[in-house]
Amino acid sequence: MPKLTAAQERSIETVLYHLERANKFIQDDATIVARKKSQCTTTLDFEVPGKGAASSICKDTGSDMAGLQMGIDYLKNFVKMNSKG
């Protein structure tokens, strides 16, 4: 595979910047990621007024959220392996 051009590398670095920014927001302790459900079934669930209930999910493992960091790592490695410099 040919090496990335400078413009391609800059484009990927821009994508990485935005992915890492989003991931930092999601991983912040003040951010809760939840999945909607019909009703509260445990003491860990919470009501969403007029919309049923929600259950907090793990941000790091056991959900599709883990794919965000894996994608970031993959892109970083791709750039590293395919850069001219």
N, C-alpha and C positions, 0 to 999 in steps of 0.2 A: 504494500500500500504506500502511495506517495506521502511525503510529509505534508503537514498542514501549511497553508499559506499564512502570512501574517494576518490577513483580513479574516480568514477562517478561525484562526486562534483567538483573535480579539472578539469575534462573535460568540465563540464558546465561552470565553472568559466572562462576557456580559451575561450570558445565560446562567453561568455558575454563580455570579454575583447575586442575581435575583433569587435563585434557588436557595442559596445560603442565607440570604436575608429573610426569606419566608420561613426557612427551617429554624432560624434563631428566634423568630416571633413565636412559632409553634412550641418550641422547646422551653420558652420562658415559663418560670413557675407561676406567673400570673395568668397564663393562658390555659384554659381547660378545653379539651377536645372531648366531645360527647357524641353519642349515637342516639337518634330518636327511637322511642319505643312507645307502645300504646298506653302503658300504665306503669306506675312504680311497683316493683316487685321485691326490692330489697331496700335496706336503709341507706344504701349508697346511691340510689337513684334520686332524681329530683324532678319536680313538676315544672313543665313549661306551660305557662298560662295560655289556655285556649288551644294547645297543641299536643297535649298528652304528657309524656314524660321523656326523660333522657338519662342515659347512663354514661358516666365518664369512661373513657378508654385509655389504655396505656399508649403513650406517644412513641415509645422506643421499640417495644417488642410486641408481638402478638397481634399486630394490626397492619393494615396496608400503609400506615404512616411510616413504618420502618423503611419502606421503599424509597422515601424521599432522600434519606441520608445515603442509602446504597447507590442511588442514582447520582448524587453529588460526587461520591467517592469514585464511581465508575468514570464519570466525565473528567475528573481531575487526573485519573490514571491514563485515560485516553489522550488527553492533552500532553501529559508528560511523555508518553511513549511515541507520540506522533509529531512532536515539535521539532523544528529545525535546530533550535538553540538548545 
